[in-house]
Amino acid sequence: MKELVQFVVGKLANHPDKVVVTESEENGTVFFKLTVCEEDKGKIIGKQGRVIKAVRTLLGAAAARDGKKTFLEIE
């Protein structure tokens, strides 16, 4: 799942080499921290949060196959 977030956000960002995804798991919930370049944050979040919402939806669908829940945070 980490690779999925890295791939999707990397394709959207102007600086894909600065996209960093960290993953941790607690009680069946997988937490992801997404770090991107400052100038890419607006592009990743999108108008009214639509882009990041779509990324979260993809991530949730991938996690549902494994019976897990996910949480994605942007730093």
N, C-alpha and C positions, 0 to 999 in steps of 0.2 A: 504494500500500500504506500509505503514511503516513496518508492520509485514512481508510482502513479502521480503523486503530488509533484514530485521533482520534475517529471516529464511535462505535465500540463502547464505548470507555472513557468518552467524554463522556456517553453514555446511562446508564452505570452510576454515575457519580460524582454526589455531591451538589453539587459546585462544578465544573460542566463548563467554566466560563470559565478555570479554573486548570489545565486539562489541557494539557500541552505535549509534543509528540512531535518529537524531532530524529532525523534520518536521515543515515547515512553508509554508504559502500560501499567494500569492500576485497576484491579477489580473488574476485568473484562472490558474496560474502556481504554482505547488507544488515543493518547494525546499527541498531537503534532504541533510543533512550533515552526512557523515559516518565517524566515528572515530574507528580505529582499533589499535591493538598493533603494534609497530614499526616493529617487525619481521614478521608480517602478511601482511604488506602493499604490498610487492612484490608479494606475492601469490594472493592477491585480485586483483591487477592490471593485473598480468599475462604478458606473453610475448607479447610485442608490444601492450599492453592494451586490449588483447582479452577477458579476463575474465570480467573486469569491463564493457567493451562494451556490453557483453552478459547480464550482470545484468541490465544495462541501457535499453537494448532492452526489457527485461521482464517487467521492470517497466513502460516503455512507452506503452506497450501493455495493461497492467492493467489499466493505466490512461486513455487510449483511450476509454475504456468502459464507463468511467464517463465523457468524454468530456473535459478532462484536459490535460495539458502538464506538464512534469516533468523535473527536473534538479537534477542530483546527483553529489555531490562533496565529495572527500575524503580528510580528514584532517590527 
